[in-house]
Amino acid sequence: MNALSSMDLIATAGRTPWHRASALSKIALALLILLLAVFTPSLSLLGVLFGVAILLALSARVPVRLLLTAMAYPVAFALLFVLARWDGTWITPARILLRPLTCCVAVIWLMGSTPYPDVFAPLSRVLPRAVGDGLFLTYRALFDLIDRSGRLWRAIRLRGGAEGSARRRLSLAGEGLGTLVLYGFERSQRFYATMQLRGHSGRICGCRHYADVTPADLLTLAAAVGVILAAVTLWGRL
């Protein structure tokens, strides 16, 4: 959760060329890397894509600690598939691990170099209106719930809620979860009422500057061309 907050801050405060490039071109590059990472049978291409994604994230000045923290989550789940499908070679585990890692780093680069309204605005044009607006609102409400849950947990600990038997702690955890659910429901009602008072027109994030082309888009284009050339060259190799 702290990783999401940090990426949101980096995306809005960053000053690298990636931050000046249009959101549409960065989304296209990230999708290209994701699709190739998912469908390619070549371990060599997966290695190249992972290296490209790492370079993109580091050149966008994503902190190494944040990058490693975010990468730990897909690794933890991928290890289960490695254990289930290991055939005695190193190729299969490497392929299984590189796929989610490459996708994860590419998404970190995108979200760390693009403010969230510019990411969700083009998606709202493709997805149904309710789905696009729901994704936008859910992303912002997540940070509010994170802060609320942190304060609730501190209050429980200060009042001795973290001590006692496991049954008592589990009961308190359930009560705390129920409190968060009620708070989220009340928050959504007040949020929707505020939107109506401010003239909600039926579409959230109607901005269109996500497609504004800048000279920095040439850098995104060069990266995309390099990825395509690597795919053409390495697709049929090990």
C-alpha positions as CSV (number, residue, x, y, z in Angstrom):
1,M,0.0,0.0,0.0
2,N,2.9,2.4,0.8
3,A,4.3,1.4,-2.6
4,L,1.1,2.7,-4.3
5,S,1.3,6.0,-2.4
6,S,5.0,6.4,-3.3
7,M,4.3,5.8,-7.0
8,D,1.5,8.2,-7.0
9,L,3.8,10.9,-5.6
10,I,6.6,10.1,-8.0
11,A,4.2,10.3,-11.0
12,T,3.0,13.8,-10.1
13,A,6.3,15.3,-8.9
14,G,8.7,13.7,-11.4
15,R,10.6,15.8,-13.9
16,T,12.1,13.1,-16.2
17,P,11.5,13.0,-20.0
18,W,9.2,10.0,-19.3
19,H,7.0,12.3,-17.2
20,R,6.7,14.8,-20.1
21,A,5.7,12.2,-22.6
22,S,2.0,11.7,-23.4
23,A,0.2,9.1,-21.4
24,L,-1.2,7.5,-24.5
25,S,2.2,6.6,-25.9
26,K,3.4,5.3,-22.6
27,I,0.3,3.1,-22.2
28,A,0.9,1.7,-25.7
29,L,4.6,0.9,-24.9
30,A,3.6,-0.7,-21.6
31,L,0.9,-2.8,-23.3
32,L,3.4,-3.9,-26.0
33,I,5.8,-5.1,-23.3
34,L,3.1,-6.8,-21.4
35,L,1.7,-8.7,-24.4
36,L,5.2,-9.8,-25.5
37,A,6.1,-10.9,-22.0
38,V,2.9,-13.0,-21.7
39,F,2.9,-14.7,-25.1
40,T,6.5,-15.1,-26.1
41,P,8.0,-18.6,-25.9
42,S,11.6,-17.2,-26.0
43,L,13.5,-16.9,-22.7
44,S,16.0,-14.7,-24.4
45,L,13.3,-12.2,-25.4
46,L,11.9,-12.3,-21.9
47,G,15.3,-11.4,-20.5
48,V,15.6,-8.5,-22.9
49,L,12.1,-7.3,-22.1
50,F,12.9,-7.5,-18.4
51,G,16.1,-5.5,-18.9
52,V,14.2,-2.8,-20.9
53,A,11.5,-2.6,-18.2
54,I,14.2,-2.1,-15.5
55,L,15.9,0.6,-17.6
56,L,12.6,2.4,-18.1
57,A,11.8,2.3,-14.4
58,L,15.3,3.5,-13.3
59,S,15.4,6.2,-15.9
60,A,12.0,7.5,-14.6
61,R,13.8,7.7,-11.2
62,V,11.7,5.1,-9.5
63,P,13.5,4.4,-6.2
64,V,15.3,1.0,-6.2
65,R,13.8,0.1,-2.8
66,L,10.3,0.8,-4.1
67,L,11.0,-1.2,-7.3
68,L,12.3,-4.2,-5.2
69,T,9.3,-4.0,-2.9
70,A,6.8,-4.0,-5.7
71,M,8.6,-6.9,-7.4
72,A,8.5,-9.0,-4.3
73,Y,4.7,-9.6,-4.6
74,P,4.7,-11.3,-8.0
75,V,7.8,-13.3,-7.1
76,A,6.0,-14.7,-4.0
77,F,3.1,-16.0,-6.1
78,A,5.2,-17.1,-9.0
79,L,7.2,-19.4,-6.7
80,L,4.1,-21.5,-6.2
81,F,3.9,-22.1,-9.9
82,V,7.6,-22.8,-10.1
83,L,7.3,-25.5,-7.4
84,A,4.2,-27.0,-9.2
85,R,5.7,-27.0,-12.7
86,W,9.4,-27.6,-12.1
87,D,10.8,-30.1,-14.6
88,G,14.3,-30.3,-13.3
89,T,15.7,-27.6,-15.5
90,W,16.4,-23.9,-14.9
91,I,14.7,-22.7,-18.1
92,T,11.1,-23.4,-16.9
93,P,11.5,-21.6,-13.5
94,A,13.3,-18.6,-15.2
95,R,10.5,-18.3,-17.7
96,I,7.8,-18.5,-15.1
97,L,9.5,-15.8,-12.9
98,L,10.4,-13.4,-15.7
99,R,6.9,-13.1,-17.1
100,P,5.3,-11.6,-14.0
101,L,8.4,-9.6,-13.1
102,T,8.5,-8.0,-16.5
103,C,4.8,-7.1,-16.4
104,C,5.2,-5.8,-12.9
105,V,8.1,-3.5,-13.7
106,A,6.5,-2.2,-16.8
107,V,3.4,-1.2,-14.9
108,I,5.5,0.4,-12.2
109,W,7.2,2.5,-14.8
110,L,3.8,3.5,-16.3
111,M,2.2,4.4,-13.0
112,G,5.4,6.0,-11.7
113,S,5.7,8.3,-14.7
114,T,2.1,9.1,-15.4
115,P,-0.5,10.8,-13.1
116,Y,-3.5,8.6,-12.4
117,P,-6.0,10.9,-14.2
118,D,-4.0,10.6,-17.4
119,V,-3.9,6.8,-17.1
120,F,-7.6,6.3,-16.5
121,A,-8.8,8.9,-18.9
122,P,-8.0,6.9,-22.1
123,L,-9.3,3.7,-20.4
124,S,-12.6,5.4,-19.8
125,R,-13.0,5.9,-23.5
126,V,-12.5,2.2,-24.2
127,L,-14.2,0.6,-21.2
128,P,-17.9,1.0,-20.4
129,R,-18.6,4.3,-18.6
130,A,-19.5,2.7,-15.3
131,V,-16.4,0.5,-15.4
132,G,-14.0,3.3,-16.2
133,D,-15.4,5.7,-13.6
134,G,-15.5,2.9,-11.1
135,L,-11.8,2.2,-11.6
136,F,-11.0,5.9,-11.2
137,L,-12.9,6.2,-8.0
138,T,-11.7,3.0,-6.5
139,Y,-8.0,4.0,-7.1
140,R,-8.5,7.3,-5.2
141,A,-10.7,5.8,-2.4
142,L,-8.0,3.1,-1.8
143,F,-5.6,5.7,-0.3
144,D,-8.3,7.0,2.0
145,L,-9.1,3.5,3.2
146,I,-5.4,2.8,3.7
147,D,-5.1,5.9,5.9
148,R,-8.2,5.0,7.8
149,S,-7.2,1.4,8.4
150,G,-3.7,2.6,9.7
151,R,-5.3,4.9,12.2
152,L,-7.8,2.2,13.3
153,W,-5.0,-0.3,13.8
154,R,-3.0,2.2,15.9
155,A,-6.0,2.9,18.0
156,I,-6.6,-0.8,18.6
157,R,-2.9,-1.3,19.7
158,L,-2.9,1.7,22.0
159,R,-6.0,0.3,23.7
160,G,-4.6,-3.2,24.2
161,G,-6.4,-4.8,21.3
162,A,-3.2,-6.6,20.1
163,E,-2.9,-8.5,23.3
164,G,-4.8,-11.4,24.8
165,S,-5.9,-14.7,23.3
166,A,-6.1,-15.4,19.5
167,R,-9.9,-15.6,19.8
168,R,-10.1,-12.0,21.2
169,R,-7.7,-10.6,18.6
170,L,-9.7,-12.3,15.8
171,S,-12.9,-10.8,17.2
172,L,-11.4,-7.3,17.4
173,A,-10.1,-7.7,13.8
174,G,-13.6,-8.6,12.6
175,E,-15.1,-5.6,14.4
176,G,-12.4,-3.4,12.9
177,L,-13.1,-4.7,9.4
178,G,-16.8,-4.1,9.9
179,T,-16.1,-0.5,10.9
180,L,-14.0,0.0,7.7
181,V,-16.8,-1.4,5.6
182,L,-19.4,0.9,7.2
183,Y,-17.0,3.9,6.8
184,G,-16.4,3.1,3.2
185,F,-20.2,2.9,2.5
186,E,-20.8,6.2,4.3
187,R,-17.8,7.8,2.5
188,S,-19.1,6.7,-0.9
189,Q,-22.6,8.1,-0.2
190,R,-21.2,11.5,0.8
191,F,-18.8,11.5,-2.1
192,Y,-21.5,10.9,-4.6
193,A,-23.7,13.6,-3.0
194,T,-20.8,16.0,-3.3
195,M,-20.3,15.1,-7.0
196,Q,-24.0,15.8,-7.7
197,L,-23.8,19.2,-5.9
198,R,-20.9,20.1,-8.1
199,G,-22.6,19.3,-11.3
200,H,-21.5,15.7,-12.1
201,S,-22.2,15.3,-15.8
202,G,-22.1,11.5,-15.9
203,R,-18.4,11.1,-16.8
204,I,-15.4,11.3,-14.5
205,C,-12.0,12.5,-15.7
206,G,-13.0,14.1,-19.0
207,C,-9.5,15.5,-19.6
208,R,-8.0,15.0,-23.0
209,H,-4.4,16.2,-22.5
210,Y,-3.3,12.6,-22.0
211,A,-2.9,12.5,-25.9
212,D,-0.9,15.7,-26.2
213,V,2.2,14.8,-28.2
214,T,5.5,16.3,-26.9
215,P,9.1,15.9,-28.0
216,A,9.6,13.4,-25.2
217,D,7.3,11.0,-27.2
218,L,10.2,10.4,-29.6
219,L,11.9,8.6,-26.7
220,T,8.9,6.4,-26.2
221,L,8.7,5.7,-29.9
222,A,12.4,4.8,-29.9
223,A,11.9,2.4,-27.0
224,A,8.9,0.8,-28.8
225,V,10.9,0.3,-32.0
226,G,13.7,-1.3,-30.0
227,V,11.3,-3.7,-28.3
228,I,9.7,-4.6,-31.7
229,L,13.1,-5.3,-33.2
230,A,14.1,-7.5,-30.3
231,A,10.8,-9.4,-30.6
232,V,11.4,-10.0,-34.3
233,T,15.0,-11.1,-33.8
234,L,14.5,-13.3,-30.7
235,W,11.0,-14.7,-30.9
236,G,12.0,-18.1,-32.2
237,R,15.1,-18.5,-30.1
238,L,15.5,-20.1,-26.6
